[in-house]
Amino acid sequence: MDECSLYDTVIVTRSRSPHHAGVVNEPTSRAQGVNPLCGDRVRLSVRAGHDGIEDLRHETRGCAICIAATDLMAEVVTGRTRTDALELGQRFTDMLESQSPPGEVADDADMPEVLRAFLPLKTHRSRLRCATLPWTALGEALNHD
């Protein structure tokens, strides 16, 4: 992938055919995130137990980046503890907001491979909120209890 290319194959694929779209049966929490500047809207339903996030589904209306970011977030946090999921969200945001060039070791240390697809956003700063909106909503859902 060209590091200046905004739409990695995984982003395009997941935006067209999300694996975690829908609503969780018997959710323990719900949250919504909205970006009024572009109209992206994320609705999350989460079922979490003592051992962590059991299921996470989303209803996302927005650009390809937002849809893919939400779907991939759901994939990587399912099975994690709340603390691990929140820490991963902070690392993801820090990765995108850091001033280091895309692809530097500091950017992707301990970051799941699928989330590295969003590194080109570092050179498209106006699109960062598209990728971080679902993580903000997840924080609200997990801190709701």
Secondary structure as GFF3:
##gff-version 3
##sequence-region A 1 145
A	DSSP	alpha_helix	9	16	.	.	.	ID=ss1
A	DSSP	beta_strand	29	34	.	.	.	ID=ss2
A	DSSP	beta_strand	41	49	.	.	.	ID=ss3
A	DSSP	beta_strand	52	61	.	.	.	ID=ss4
A	DSSP	alpha_helix	64	77	.	.	.	ID=ss5
A	DSSP	alpha_helix	82	97	.	.	.	ID=ss6
A	DSSP	alpha_helix	105	108	.	.	.	ID=ss7
A	DSSP	three_ten_helix	113	123	.	.	.	ID=ss8
A	DSSP	three_ten_helix	125	127	.	.	.	ID=ss9
A	DSSP	alpha_helix	128	142	.	.	.	ID=ss10
###
